Amino acid sequence: MVISVLLCILLAYLIGSINPAHLIGRLNGADIRELGSGNAGASNVVINYGKLAGLFTALFDIFKATFAVHLCIRLFPLLTFAREIAGVCVILGHIFPWYLHFRGGKGLACLGGVILGNSVKVFVILLILAIVIALVTNYICIVPITMSIAYPVLYVVLTGSIVGGAVYLVMPAVICWKHRENLQRIKDGTEARFSYLWDKDKEMDRLQHNKDAAEGK
């Protein structure tokens, strides 16, 4: 059983560490982590390489997480919490990939993929809620924070598995920690808003104005 746990952890982590944002950056002769927000994830790909590349990155990250969950369930049928272990570890692999010196993405798309791997219905409901949160707050970074906190609670309510929900508590701990700089930038007025997707010029002007003000220009 210990071997099964370790193999489940390793497999999900390695799948999670496959980072399309980094690969897209390298194909364009750059390290995505040195551009824009410095994040190796879909939102930063949108900023630097456009919406289509960002959409591809998001979908890849979602489905790699879903794949990892289902694969581990199939490979380790006797492991009671294979689903939860795989879900946590694929997110850890995405956020802390070993070959990128543990500087990866921030986990939003992977979190969505974990939820999708557990329930399509819950995924759709939370996706709608996530869109509402993004529109109301106008900050995409609020979505992974709120969803990662809410999902373990919802998981316990829907499945009755307190231990499974406890395993999932690793997700909000890591995701909230990873977004601490985003929260500081919101406070400083230098975090890109969700409206960047449809009003890029206005948002860039706002960010530059706030940056100049902070620097005393």
C-alpha positions in Angstrom: 0.0 0.0 0.0 2.9 2.4 0.8 4.3 1.7 -2.6 1.0 2.4 -4.3 0.7 5.8 -2.4 4.3 6.8 -3.5 3.7 5.7 -7.1 0.4 7.6 -7.2 2.1 10.7 -5.8 5.0 10.5 -8.3 2.8 9.8 -11.3 0.4 12.6 -10.7 3.2 15.1 -9.8 5.1 14.3 -13.1 1.9 14.7 -15.2 1.2 18.0 -13.4 4.7 19.2 -14.1 4.2 19.2 -17.9 3.9 22.9 -18.4 2.6 24.2 -21.8 3.1 27.8 -20.9 6.8 27.2 -20.4 7.0 25.3 -23.7 5.2 28.1 -25.6 7.6 30.6 -24.2 10.6 28.5 -25.2 9.2 28.1 -28.7 9.2 31.9 -28.9 12.7 32.2 -27.5 11.8 33.3 -24.0 11.2 32.2 -20.5 7.5 32.9 -19.8 8.4 33.4 -16.1 10.5 36.4 -17.1 7.6 38.1 -18.9 4.4 39.8 -17.9 3.2 38.6 -14.5 6.1 36.1 -14.2 3.6 33.2 -14.0 4.0 30.0 -16.1 0.3 29.7 -16.7 -2.6 30.5 -19.1 -3.2 34.1 -17.9 0.4 35.1 -18.6 0.3 33.4 -22.0 -2.7 35.5 -22.9 -0.8 38.6 -22.0 2.3 37.7 -23.9 1.2 35.5 -26.8 -2.6 36.1 -27.3 -5.9 34.5 -26.4 -5.6 31.5 -28.6 -2.3 30.4 -27.0 -3.8 31.2 -23.6 -6.9 29.0 -24.4 -4.7 26.1 -25.5 -2.6 26.4 -22.3 -5.7 26.5 -20.1 -7.3 23.5 -21.8 -4.0 21.5 -21.6 -3.7 22.2 -17.9 -7.3 21.3 -17.2 -7.2 18.0 -19.1 -3.8 17.0 -17.8 -5.2 17.2 -14.3 -8.4 15.3 -15.2 -6.2 12.7 -17.0 -4.0 12.3 -13.9 -7.0 11.8 -11.6 -8.6 9.1 -13.8 -5.3 7.4 -14.5 -4.4 7.0 -10.9 -7.9 5.7 -10.1 -7.5 3.0 -12.7 -3.9 2.1 -11.8 -4.4 2.0 -8.1 -8.0 0.6 -7.6 -7.1 -0.6 -4.1 -5.9 2.8 -2.9 -8.8 4.3 -1.1 -7.8 7.9 -1.6 -6.1 7.6 -5.0 -8.5 10.3 -6.4 -7.7 12.9 -3.8 -4.0 12.1 -3.7 -3.7 12.4 -7.5 -5.7 15.7 -7.4 -3.5 17.3 -4.9 -0.2 16.1 -6.5 -1.1 17.0 -10.0 -1.6 20.6 -8.8 1.7 20.4 -6.8 3.5 19.3 -10.0 2.0 22.2 -11.9 2.9 24.8 -9.3 6.3 23.3 -8.3 7.8 21.5 -11.3 11.2 20.2 -10.4 12.8 21.0 -13.8 11.8 24.6 -13.6 13.4 25.0 -10.1 9.9 24.7 -8.6 8.6 27.9 -10.3 5.5 26.9 -12.3 2.0 28.1 -12.6 -0.6 29.0 -10.0 -3.0 26.1 -10.2 -6.3 27.6 -11.4 -6.7 25.4 -14.6 -5.4 22.3 -12.8 -7.9 22.9 -10.0 -10.6 23.0 -12.6 -9.3 19.7 -14.1 -9.3 18.0 -10.7 -12.9 19.1 -10.1 -13.8 17.9 -13.7 -12.2 14.6 -12.9 -14.5 14.2 -10.0 -17.8 15.4 -11.4 -18.7 17.1 -14.7 -21.9 18.6 -13.1 -20.0 20.2 -10.2 -17.3 21.4 -12.7 -20.0 23.2 -14.8 -21.7 24.7 -11.7 -18.4 26.0 -10.2 -17.2 27.2 -13.7 -20.3 29.4 -13.9 -19.7 30.6 -10.3 -16.1 31.3 -11.1 -17.1 33.4 -14.1 -19.5 35.4 -12.0 -16.7 35.9 -9.3 -14.3 37.1 -12.0 -16.8 39.5 -13.5 -17.9 40.9 -10.1 -14.4 41.3 -8.7 -12.7 42.0 -12.1 -9.7 40.0 -10.8 -9.1 36.5 -12.1 -6.8 35.7 -9.2 -9.7 35.8 -6.8 -11.2 32.7 -8.5 -8.6 30.1 -7.6 -8.5 31.4 -4.0 -12.2 31.1 -3.5 -12.6 27.9 -5.5 -9.8 26.1 -3.7 -11.3 27.0 -0.3 -14.8 26.2 -1.3 -14.2 22.9 -3.1 -12.9 20.8 -0.1 -15.9 21.8 1.9 -18.3 21.0 -1.1 -16.5 17.7 -1.6 -17.2 16.6 2.0 -20.8 17.7 1.7 -21.3 15.8 -1.6 -19.4 12.6 -0.7 -19.4 12.5 3.1 -15.6 11.8 3.0 -14.1 13.9 5.7 -10.7 12.4 5.1 -10.9 13.0 1.4 -11.8 16.6 2.1 -8.9 16.9 4.5 -6.5 15.7 1.8 -7.9 18.4 -0.5 -7.2 21.1 2.1 -3.6 21.0 0.7 -5.0 22.8 -2.4 -6.1 26.1 -0.8 -3.0 26.2 1.4 -0.7 26.1 -1.6 -2.9 28.1 -4.0 -3.5 30.9 -1.5 0.2 31.1 -0.7 1.0 31.1 -4.4 -1.3 34.1 -5.0 0.0 36.3 -2.1 1.8 38.5 -4.6 -1.4 39.0 -6.7 -3.2 40.1 -3.6 -0.5 42.6 -2.8 -0.6 43.9 -6.4 -4.4 44.3 -6.1 -3.7 46.5 -3.0 -1.1 48.5 -4.9 -3.3 48.8 -8.0 -0.9 47.0 -10.3 -2.7 43.7 -10.8 -4.1 43.2 -14.2 -7.9 43.0 -14.2 -10.1 40.4 -15.9 -11.3 43.1 -18.3 -7.9 43.0 -19.9 -9.4 40.3 -22.1 -11.7 42.7 -23.9 -10.3 46.1 -23.1 -6.5 45.6 -23.3 -5.5 49.2 -24.1 -7.5 50.8 -21.3 -6.1 48.3 -18.8 -2.6 48.7 -19.9 -3.0 52.5 -19.5 -4.3 52.0 -16.0 -1.5 49.7 -15.0 1.1 52.1 -16.4 -0.5 55.1 -14.6 -0.5 53.2 -11.3 3.1 52.0 -11.8 4.3 55.6 -12.6 2.4 56.9 -9.6 4.0 54.3 -7.3 7.5 55.3 -8.7 6.8 59.0 -8.2 6.9 59.9 -11.9 
